[in-house]
C-alpha cells in the first residue's frame, strides 16, 4: 500500500482538508522557553487548539509536532506533553523545546479543549468514530488530518520544508499513520502505540476506536501501512511484555519497513500506559528516553545514532548502505525483521 492507499483506507481527502486561518497569542516566557497558544481553523469547520513551545536557541531547523497520549484521560491533551498538567514524565514536548526544537502540540478530537460538553469522553469518542464511518471516513483519518493541519501551520511559521513527529501510545499510533500519509514528515519517534489488529484480536485486546479503520486487516493490516513509508526515518520503541501491544505484532510492523527506515528500541518491561510503562529493570524512564530523543533529534531529516533509549536492546533495520547504520543487534538476535 502506498500513501494514497493509506489515505483511502482512512477516508482522507487531502484536497478538502486544509488550514484556512490561525490565531496565536503573544509568546510568554516559561521554564526557559517561550509558550504561545495557537488556534488553527480548518476547512472542515473544526478548530484545533494547540500549544507552541519555542526555544531561545534552535538546535535544529526541523520543527516537531508532538501528539499526546490517550490513557482514558480526556481532560488532558496538549497540556500534558507541554508539561503543564498530568504526568510530568509525559512532558516530551517540553523536553524537546528545552533541547532546542520548535514544538507544536495539538489537542486531538475529544481531548482537553475539544471534549464534548456532556463530559463523557468515552461516549463522545465512540459516537464520533461511528458517525465518521457512516460518512465514509474514520477517526484515525480525523486524527491524521488534525496533525496535517498542524504541520501546515508549523511549516509556515518556521519557514521549514519538513518536520518530525513524536508521541506515546495514542500519540505513537497517530504519528505512525501520519508518517504513512504525509511525506512532509521526514522523521519520527514512536513510543508504543504500534502493533497489528490481527495480534490484538486473539488476545482480546480492545484499543481506542481509531485503531479500527474498516478493511485494514484484509488490506494487509499495519505492516501494509508501514510499507508506505518512504525516505523517512523512525525510532520505534516497544515493550516485549506490553499486554496491550503484543510484541509479535510489533515485529511484523518493523519487518515491513523498507531498509534504513526503522530503528527499534525494546524493553522487557511493560510500556503500555502509566504507571506500567516505566522500565523497572533498566536505567532511566520514558521521560529520559524522550529527552534523549530531543537532544539527538533529526539533522537533515534523519535520526542520528544514539544510545539505547529504553531498555538495553537496539536494532537498526537496514543494510550496509544505510547512513549512520548501527549494525549491532543489541540482544535482539534471532528476532523477526
Secondary structure, 3 states (H helix, E strand, C coil): CCHHHHHHHHCCCHHHCCEEEEEECCCEEECCEEEEEEEEEECCCCEEEEEEEECCCCCCCCEEEEECCCCCCCCCCHHHHCCCCCCHHHCHHHHHHHCCCCEEEECCCCCHHHCCCCCCHHHHHHHHHHHHHHCCCCHHHHHHHHHHHHHHHHHHHHCCCCEEEEEECHHHHHHHHHHHHCCCEEEEEEECCCCCHHHHHHCCCCCCHHHCCCCCCCCCHHHHHHCCCCCCEEEEEEECCCCCCCHHHHHHHHHHCCCCCEEEEEECCCCCCCCCCCCCCCCCCHHHHHHHHHHCCCECCECCCCCCCCCCEEEEECCCCCCCCCCCCCCCCCCCC
